[in-house]
């Protein structure tokens, strides 16, 4: 692994623990000699994780759509700031530049981004590790819902297990380094269509 993509909120949230975790994650990524790839925001947890990585001497690459950069939301002091034309281009560019993905707490955009790369892993479009930094139990209800999807026959147990969940950034990175994707003959039970 050379670079980790971090998805997180453009707000800091209601608990100090969220910003503390973002700060620690940025530092841990940089201390591990890894680069940080993120959405180039200069607000919220996005700002916190980027600043922590930069202060620790890490490489930080940000990708942002022009429409958001024009609203002065782009962090100008990154190792590399890439302005793109669309959200689709941003997300694909972040994925292409990364060897793994971590979601800190965030809103619907964070959820959409991490679920998309999780879907890509399920469909074998990539074989990169995906982690949830479950700060203060933030992702507990999402994990419960994934268990429900599995119990109801829409998601295989092995696929749920490919999502790495931890509340410690260093431990999560270690688990991501050891990640081995689970390959399946198929992810659809064709017998259910008859």
HELIX and SHEET records of a PDB file:
HELIX    1   1 UNK A   16  UNK A   31  1                                  16    
HELIX    2   2 UNK A   44  UNK A   55  1                                  12    
HELIX    3   3 UNK A   66  UNK A   69  1                                   4    
HELIX    4   4 UNK A   87  UNK A   96  1                                  10    
HELIX    5   5 UNK A  108  UNK A  122  1                                  15    
HELIX    6   6 UNK A  135  UNK A  137  5                                   3    
HELIX    7   7 UNK A  140  UNK A  151  1                                  12    
HELIX    8   8 UNK A  157  UNK A  161  1                                   5    
HELIX    9   9 UNK A  169  UNK A  177  1                                   9    
HELIX   10  10 UNK A  190  UNK A  193  5                                   4    
SHEET    1   A 7 UNK A  80  UNK A  84  0                                        
SHEET    2   A 7 UNK A  60  UNK A  65  1                                        
SHEET    3   A 7 UNK A  35  UNK A  38  1                                        
SHEET    4   A 7 UNK A   3  UNK A   7  1                                        
SHEET    5   A 7 UNK A 100  UNK A 103  1                                        
SHEET    6   A 7 UNK A 129  UNK A 133  1                                        
SHEET    7   A 7 UNK A 163  UNK A 166  1                                        
END                                                                             
